[in-house]
């Protein structure tokens, strides 16, 4: 039983809150909404059976659930950026000490706002339980959408089978697939900018996705520029709706496991509208203040096609673009099997490959394996194909993960993400050593293992072979 200090229905029955829901769904009425589906997948893997037609929104409201809308839209391509504070030692830190957790994120938020503003992009900015969401839309008839479509790689990985549904998932997925692939590349570039400029100003590591980090003065904590949604099919991803309850610590079981279910105040996702951070953090814990904010804060997802074109132009002139072009020169195929190279890997990477569920599913596990295979002389797309081969191996009991997500897309995305940072000099592999690997929790047998020569091999991988 999820226990709350304030009834959610006090917010969900408010007429202004309902109007804000409709705005975020893309219309003035449910019939006009452009979101393809709504769901209540807070902290859970998305399931096709949980995807509800938009006209079922009142049912979700009546049940006082958390609510998300599909990233998939009928009339626009949505761009979404997720920033989160992550603590690997104290996973409830962001709920129990939000002032500090959000203060640590501020250098990242400052860079995001600056970079987007320079391009003329003014996103909708939402505050969640762990961090921030930035979302904007690209019009289907815009020059920006045509530019993104033209960026679609010629060798794209295979997506996941789309289930039959009255939601017309297949139709809209096909419509947006080409520009979505282009958007993936541009958002990866934006993440590069964020890490490059925010990391020097941050007191904790700033990484793309929640990769494990070593211990600092307080704990193993970091800021995640979470672009992992661009490693999965568009139809599988959702965005948290503003003015809805944030139930992740309760639904994930974290609050119960730590015995803090009644210590965490209720949390609502709210827009950052004419408030400073201390005020917003107080406001999101109050049903009354959340309702009051809904009376004056529009949450319609803004159309930012012109600014998006400027961001695309900057990407086109970047070293990352040159890497992406080289990366795409060969298809995602290989005659190599991961089992053939396991004996040549250091013990830590070999253990991950031998126990891929769930070690290879974790970004840190994939990062370590990618680095080692690259040091062995593997080509990036070959590495992606080898990892995808492990993901598709039924011996590892993936528990239906690949019924929804795509093993090829997931492997391709993370391989490209990690190798791209090496190619552009953003990742100098300072943590590619035994001490850091132990601190990150990925050293499983230190006997006979030494990553120092592996780091030297990786450093010898000339940038001109990647760019």
C-alpha positions as CSV (number, residue, x, y, z in Angstrom):
1,X,0.0,0.0,0.0
2,X,1.4,3.4,-1.0
3,X,0.9,5.8,1.9
4,X,0.6,9.5,1.3
5,X,0.3,12.4,3.7
6,X,-2.1,14.2,1.4
7,X,-4.7,12.7,-0.9
8,X,-3.8,13.0,-4.5
9,X,-7.4,13.5,-5.5
10,X,-7.2,17.0,-4.0
11,X,-5.1,17.9,-7.0
12,X,-6.6,15.7,-9.7
13,X,-10.2,16.9,-9.2
14,X,-9.2,20.5,-9.7
15,X,-10.5,22.0,-13.0
16,X,-7.4,24.0,-13.7
17,X,-5.2,21.0,-13.2
18,X,-7.3,19.0,-15.7
19,X,-6.9,21.9,-18.2
20,X,-3.2,21.7,-17.8
21,X,-3.3,17.9,-18.4
22,X,-5.1,18.6,-21.7
23,X,-2.5,21.2,-22.7
24,X,0.4,18.8,-22.1
25,X,-1.4,16.2,-24.1
26,X,-1.5,18.6,-27.1
27,X,-5.1,19.8,-27.2
28,X,-7.9,21.8,-25.5
29,X,-10.1,18.6,-25.3
30,X,-9.3,14.9,-25.1
31,X,-10.5,14.6,-28.7
32,X,-7.9,17.2,-29.8
33,X,-5.0,15.7,-27.9
34,X,-2.0,14.7,-30.0
35,X,-0.4,12.3,-27.5
36,X,-0.8,8.7,-28.8
37,X,-1.3,7.2,-25.3
38,X,-1.2,7.8,-21.6
39,X,0.0,5.4,-19.0
40,X,1.0,5.0,-15.3
41,X,4.4,3.4,-15.6
42,X,6.2,5.4,-12.9
43,X,9.5,3.5,-12.1
44,X,8.4,0.5,-14.1
45,X,9.2,-1.0,-17.4
46,X,6.6,0.0,-20.0
47,X,4.1,-2.7,-21.0
48,X,1.9,-2.5,-24.1
49,X,-1.0,-3.5,-21.9
50,X,-0.5,-0.3,-19.7
51,X,-0.8,2.0,-22.7
52,X,-4.2,3.6,-22.6
53,X,-6.0,5.7,-25.2
54,X,-5.9,9.4,-24.2
55,X,-9.7,9.4,-23.6
56,X,-9.0,7.0,-20.7
57,X,-7.2,9.8,-18.8
58,X,-10.2,10.3,-16.4
59,X,-9.8,6.6,-15.4
60,X,-6.2,7.1,-14.4
61,X,-7.2,10.3,-12.6
62,X,-9.9,8.5,-10.7
63,X,-7.4,5.9,-9.5
64,X,-5.1,8.6,-8.2
65,X,-2.2,7.2,-10.3
66,X,1.0,8.8,-11.4
67,X,0.6,9.7,-15.1
68,X,2.8,9.8,-18.2
69,X,2.1,10.7,-21.8
70,X,3.8,9.0,-24.8
71,X,6.8,10.6,-26.3
72,X,5.2,9.5,-29.5
73,X,2.9,12.2,-30.9
74,X,0.5,12.4,-33.8
75,X,1.5,15.8,-35.1
76,X,4.9,16.7,-33.8
77,X,8.3,15.1,-33.0
78,X,9.0,15.8,-29.3
79,X,12.5,16.5,-28.0
80,X,13.1,15.6,-24.3
81,X,16.0,15.9,-22.0
82,X,16.1,14.3,-18.6
83,X,18.5,15.4,-15.8
84,X,18.7,13.5,-12.5
85,X,20.7,13.4,-9.3
86,X,21.8,9.8,-8.7
87,X,23.4,8.4,-5.5
88,X,24.5,4.8,-5.7
89,X,25.1,4.5,-2.0
90,X,22.1,6.3,-0.7
91,X,19.4,6.0,-3.4
92,X,16.8,7.9,-1.4
93,X,19.1,10.9,-0.9
94,X,17.3,13.0,-3.4
95,X,14.0,12.5,-1.5
96,X,15.4,13.0,2.0
97,X,17.8,15.9,1.2
98,X,16.3,17.6,-1.9
99,X,17.8,21.0,-1.3
100,X,21.4,19.7,-1.6
101,X,20.5,17.2,-4.4
102,X,19.0,19.9,-6.5
103,X,21.8,22.4,-5.7
104,X,24.3,20.0,-7.1
105,X,22.4,19.9,-10.3
106,X,22.4,23.7,-10.8
107,X,25.6,23.9,-12.8
108,X,24.2,21.4,-15.3
109,X,20.9,23.3,-15.5
110,X,22.7,26.6,-16.0
111,X,24.6,25.1,-19.0
112,X,21.4,23.6,-20.5
113,X,19.6,26.9,-20.3
114,X,22.5,28.8,-21.8
115,X,23.1,26.3,-24.7
116,X,19.4,26.2,-25.6
117,X,19.0,29.9,-25.3
118,X,21.9,30.5,-27.7
119,X,20.0,28.4,-30.3
120,X,16.7,30.2,-29.5
121,X,15.1,27.1,-27.9
122,X,12.7,27.9,-25.1
123,X,11.6,24.5,-23.7
124,X,9.0,23.7,-21.1
125,X,11.0,23.1,-17.9
126,X,9.6,20.6,-15.4
127,X,10.7,19.8,-11.9
128,X,10.4,16.1,-10.9
129,X,11.3,14.0,-7.8
130,X,15.0,13.5,-8.9
131,X,15.7,16.3,-11.3
132,X,14.5,18.2,-14.3
133,X,12.8,17.6,-17.6
134,X,13.1,19.9,-20.6
135,X,10.7,19.3,-23.5
136,X,9.9,21.0,-26.8
137,X,8.4,20.0,-30.1
138,X,9.4,20.1,-33.7
139,X,6.6,20.8,-36.2
140,X,5.9,18.1,-38.8
141,X,6.1,20.6,-41.7
142,X,9.2,22.4,-40.5
143,X,12.7,22.7,-42.0
144,X,14.1,21.3,-38.8
145,X,12.1,18.1,-39.2
146,X,13.4,17.8,-42.8
147,X,17.0,18.3,-41.5
148,X,16.5,15.6,-38.9
149,X,15.1,13.2,-41.5
150,X,18.1,13.7,-43.7
151,X,20.4,12.8,-40.7
152,X,18.9,9.3,-40.5
153,X,21.9,6.9,-40.6
154,X,22.0,4.6,-43.6
155,X,22.8,1.6,-41.4
156,X,20.1,1.8,-38.7
157,X,19.7,-1.0,-36.1
158,X,16.6,-3.1,-36.1
159,X,13.8,-1.8,-33.8
160,X,11.5,-4.0,-31.6
161,X,8.3,-5.5,-32.9
162,X,5.4,-3.1,-32.4
163,X,2.4,-4.9,-30.9
164,X,-1.0,-4.7,-32.6
165,X,-2.9,-2.0,-30.9
166,X,-5.9,0.3,-31.6
167,X,-3.5,3.1,-30.6
168,X,-2.0,3.0,-34.1
169,X,1.5,2.6,-32.7
170,X,2.8,1.2,-35.9
171,X,1.5,4.0,-38.1
172,X,2.9,6.8,-36.0
173,X,6.2,5.0,-35.3
174,X,6.8,4.6,-39.0
175,X,6.0,8.3,-39.5
176,X,8.5,9.6,-37.0
177,X,11.2,6.9,-37.2
178,X,13.5,8.7,-39.8
179,X,13.6,12.1,-38.0
180,X,13.7,10.4,-34.6
181,X,17.0,8.7,-35.6
182,X,18.3,12.2,-36.5
183,X,17.1,13.6,-33.3
184,X,19.0,10.9,-31.4
185,X,22.2,12.1,-32.9
186,X,21.5,15.8,-32.2
187,X,20.5,15.2,-28.6
188,X,23.7,13.2,-28.1
189,X,25.6,16.3,-29.3
190,X,23.6,18.4,-26.8
191,X,24.6,16.0,-24.1
192,X,28.3,16.4,-25.1
193,X,28.0,20.2,-24.7
194,X,26.4,19.8,-21.3
195,X,29.0,17.5,-20.0
196,X,31.9,19.4,-21.5
197,X,30.9,22.8,-20.0
198,X,29.1,21.7,-16.8
199,X,31.5,19.0,-15.5
200,X,34.3,21.6,-14.6
201,X,31.8,23.6,-12.6
202,X,30.2,20.6,-10.8
203,X,31.1,19.3,-7.4
204,X,30.1,15.8,-8.5
205,X,30.7,13.9,-11.8
206,X,28.5,14.7,-14.7
207,X,27.9,11.8,-17.0
208,X,25.7,10.7,-19.9
209,X,23.2,8.2,-18.4
210,X,23.6,6.8,-14.9
211,X,27.0,5.2,-15.2
212,X,28.5,4.2,-11.8
213,X,31.1,6.6,-10.5
214,X,33.8,6.2,-7.8
215,X,33.5,7.4,-4.3
216,X,33.9,11.1,-3.5
217,X,33.9,12.8,-0.1
218,X,30.3,11.9,0.7
219,X,29.2,9.0,-1.4
220,X,29.1,7.7,-5.0
221,X,26.9,10.4,-6.4
222,X,26.6,12.0,-9.8
223,X,24.4,14.0,-12.2
224,X,23.0,12.0,-15.0
225,X,22.3,13.7,-18.4
226,X,19.9,10.9,-19.1
227,X,19.5,10.5,-22.9
228,X,18.9,6.8,-22.6
229,X,15.4,7.2,-24.2
230,X,17.2,7.7,-27.5
231,X,18.5,4.1,-27.3
232,X,15.0,2.6,-27.4
233,X,12.1,2.7,-30.0
234,X,10.2,5.9,-29.9
235,X,6.9,4.2,-29.1
236,X,8.2,2.7,-25.8
237,X,9.1,6.0,-24.1
238,X,7.1,8.3,-22.0
239,X,7.3,11.8,-20.4
240,X,6.0,12.5,-16.9
241,X,3.0,14.8,-16.9
242,X,3.1,18.0,-14.9
243,X,0.8,18.4,-11.9
244,X,0.8,14.6,-11.4
245,X,2.0,12.8,-8.4
246,X,5.6,11.4,-8.4
247,X,5.3,7.9,-7.0
248,X,8.6,6.4,-7.9
249,X,10.1,5.9,-4.4
250,X,6.9,4.1,-3.4
251,X,6.1,2.1,-6.5
252,X,9.7,1.0,-7.0
253,X,9.7,-0.5,-3.5
254,X,12.6,1.8,-2.4
255,X,10.7,3.6,0.3
256,X,9.4,0.3,1.9
257,X,12.8,-1.4,1.7
258,X,14.5,1.5,3.5
259,X,11.6,2.0,6.0
260,X,11.0,5.6,4.9
261,X,7.6,5.4,3.3
262,X,6.1,7.9,5.7
263,X,9.2,10.1,5.8
264,X,9.0,11.2,2.2
265,X,6.5,14.0,1.7
266,X,4.2,13.9,-1.3
267,X,5.9,15.0,-4.5
268,X,4.2,16.6,-7.5
269,X,5.8,17.2,-10.9
270,X,5.5,21.0,-11.5
271,X,6.6,23.5,-14.1
272,X,9.3,25.9,-13.2
273,X,7.1,28.9,-13.7
274,X,8.1,32.3,-12.1
275,X,9.6,30.6,-9.0
276,X,13.1,30.1,-7.7
277,X,14.4,26.6,-6.7
278,X,13.8,26.8,-3.0
279,X,10.2,27.9,-3.6
280,X,9.7,25.2,-6.2
281,X,10.9,22.5,-3.9
282,X,8.5,23.6,-1.2
283,X,5.6,24.0,-3.6
284,X,5.9,20.5,-5.1
285,X,5.3,19.0,-1.7
286,X,1.9,20.8,-1.3
287,X,-1.3,19.8,-3.0
288,X,-2.8,23.3,-2.4
289,X,0.3,25.1,-3.8
290,X,0.4,22.7,-6.8
291,X,-3.2,23.5,-7.5
292,X,-2.6,27.2,-7.2
293,X,0.3,27.0,-9.6
294,X,-2.0,25.2,-12.1
295,X,-4.2,28.3,-12.2
296,X,-1.5,30.4,-13.7
297,X,1.2,28.2,-15.4
298,X,0.6,26.9,-18.9
299,X,2.3,23.6,-19.7
300,X,1.6,23.4,-23.5
301,X,4.7,21.9,-25.1
302,X,6.3,24.8,-27.0
303,X,7.0,24.6,-30.8
304,X,10.7,25.3,-31.2
305,X,11.5,24.3,-34.8
306,X,13.5,27.4,-35.7
307,X,15.8,27.1,-32.7
308,X,16.1,23.4,-33.4
309,X,17.5,24.2,-36.8
310,X,20.2,26.2,-35.2
311,X,21.1,23.4,-32.9
312,X,21.3,21.0,-35.9
313,X,23.6,23.4,-37.7
314,X,26.0,23.4,-34.8
315,X,25.9,19.7,-34.6
316,X,26.7,19.4,-38.4
317,X,30.0,21.4,-37.8
318,X,31.1,19.3,-34.8
319,X,33.7,16.6,-34.4
320,X,30.9,14.4,-33.1
321,X,29.2,14.6,-36.5
322,X,32.4,13.4,-38.1
323,X,32.5,10.5,-35.7
324,X,28.9,9.6,-36.4
325,X,29.5,9.5,-40.1
326,X,32.5,7.2,-39.7
327,X,30.6,5.1,-37.2
328,X,27.8,4.6,-39.8
329,X,30.1,3.5,-42.6
330,X,29.7,-0.2,-41.8
331,X,26.5,-2.0,-41.0
332,X,25.8,-3.5,-37.6
333,X,26.9,-7.0,-38.5
334,X,29.9,-9.2,-37.5
335,X,31.1,-12.7,-37.8
336,X,32.6,-12.4,-34.3
337,X,30.8,-14.0,-31.3
338,X,31.4,-12.5,-27.9
339,X,32.3,-15.9,-26.5
340,X,35.2,-16.1,-28.9
341,X,36.9,-13.0,-27.3
342,X,35.9,-13.5,-23.7
343,X,39.2,-15.3,-22.8
344,X,41.1,-12.3,-24.1
345,X,39.3,-9.8,-21.8
346,X,40.4,-8.8,-18.3
347,X,38.5,-10.6,-15.5
348,X,36.1,-7.7,-14.8
349,X,34.9,-7.4,-18.4
350,X,34.9,-11.2,-18.9
351,X,32.7,-11.6,-15.8
352,X,30.2,-9.0,-17.1
353,X,30.0,-10.9,-20.5
354,X,29.5,-14.2,-18.7
355,X,26.8,-12.7,-16.4
356,X,25.1,-10.1,-18.7
357,X,21.7,-10.1,-17.0
358,X,21.8,-7.6,-15.6
359,X,25.5,-6.5,-15.6
360,X,25.7,-5.8,-19.3
361,X,22.3,-4.1,-19.2
362,X,23.8,-1.5,-16.9
363,X,25.5,1.4,-18.6
364,X,28.6,1.0,-16.5
365,X,28.9,-2.7,-17.5
366,X,28.5,-1.9,-21.2
367,X,31.0,1.0,-20.9
368,X,33.7,-1.3,-19.5
369,X,33.1,-4.0,-22.1
370,X,33.1,-1.4,-24.9
371,X,36.4,0.1,-23.7
372,X,38.1,-3.3,-23.5
373,X,36.9,-4.5,-26.9
374,X,38.0,-1.2,-28.4
375,X,41.4,-1.7,-26.8
376,X,41.5,-5.1,-28.4
377,X,41.1,-3.5,-31.8
378,X,37.4,-4.0,-32.3
379,X,35.6,-1.6,-34.7
380,X,32.8,0.3,-33.0
381,X,29.9,-1.2,-35.0
382,X,31.4,-4.7,-34.6
383,X,31.4,-4.2,-30.9
384,X,27.7,-3.1,-31.0
385,X,26.8,-6.2,-33.0
386,X,28.6,-8.4,-30.5
387,X,26.8,-6.9,-27.5
388,X,23.5,-7.2,-29.3
389,X,24.3,-10.8,-29.9
390,X,24.6,-11.4,-26.2
391,X,21.3,-9.5,-25.6
392,X,19.6,-11.9,-28.0
393,X,20.9,-15.0,-26.4
394,X,17.9,-16.7,-24.8
395,X,20.1,-18.6,-22.3
396,X,20.3,-15.5,-20.1
397,X,16.6,-15.3,-19.3
398,X,15.9,-11.6,-20.2
399,X,12.4,-11.8,-18.6
400,X,10.7,-10.2,-21.5
401,X,12.9,-7.1,-21.7
402,X,13.4,-7.6,-25.5
403,X,9.6,-8.1,-26.0
404,X,9.4,-4.3,-25.7
405,X,12.8,-2.9,-26.3
406,X,15.3,-3.6,-29.1
407,X,18.6,-5.4,-28.3
408,X,20.1,-3.9,-31.5
409,X,19.1,-0.3,-30.7
410,X,20.2,-0.6,-27.1
411,X,23.6,-2.0,-28.0
412,X,24.1,0.4,-30.9
413,X,23.2,3.5,-28.8
414,X,25.5,2.8,-25.9
415,X,28.4,1.7,-28.0
416,X,28.1,4.9,-30.1
417,X,27.7,7.0,-26.9
418,X,30.8,5.6,-25.2
419,X,33.1,5.5,-28.2
420,X,31.9,8.9,-29.3
421,X,33.1,10.5,-26.1
422,X,36.5,8.8,-26.5
423,X,36.7,9.9,-30.2
424,X,36.0,13.6,-29.4
425,X,38.3,13.7,-26.3
426,X,35.4,14.1,-23.9
427,X,36.3,10.8,-22.2
428,X,40.0,10.6,-21.4
429,X,39.4,7.3,-19.6
430,X,40.8,8.5,-16.3
431,X,38.6,6.0,-14.5
432,X,39.7,3.1,-16.6
433,X,41.8,1.5,-13.9
434,X,41.4,-1.1,-11.2
435,X,40.8,1.2,-8.2
436,X,38.0,3.1,-10.0
437,X,36.5,-0.1,-11.2
438,X,36.5,-1.4,-7.7
439,X,34.9,1.8,-6.4
440,X,32.2,1.5,-9.1
441,X,31.4,-2.0,-8.0
442,X,32.5,-3.7,-11.2
443,X,35.6,-5.6,-9.9
444,X,34.5,-9.2,-9.3
445,X,37.9,-10.9,-9.0
446,X,41.0,-8.7,-8.6
447,X,43.4,-11.6,-8.7
448,X,45.5,-11.5,-11.8
449,X,43.8,-8.4,-13.1
450,X,45.5,-5.2,-14.1
451,X,43.7,-2.6,-16.3
452,X,46.8,-0.4,-16.7
453,X,47.9,-2.0,-20.0
454,X,44.4,-1.9,-21.2
455,X,44.2,1.8,-20.7
456,X,47.5,2.2,-22.6
457,X,46.0,0.1,-25.5
458,X,42.9,2.2,-25.5
459,X,45.0,5.4,-25.6
460,X,46.9,4.0,-28.5
461,X,43.6,3.8,-30.5
462,X,44.3,6.9,-32.6
463,X,41.5,9.4,-32.8
464,X,41.9,9.5,-36.6
465,X,40.7,5.8,-36.6
466,X,37.5,7.0,-34.9
467,X,36.9,10.4,-36.5
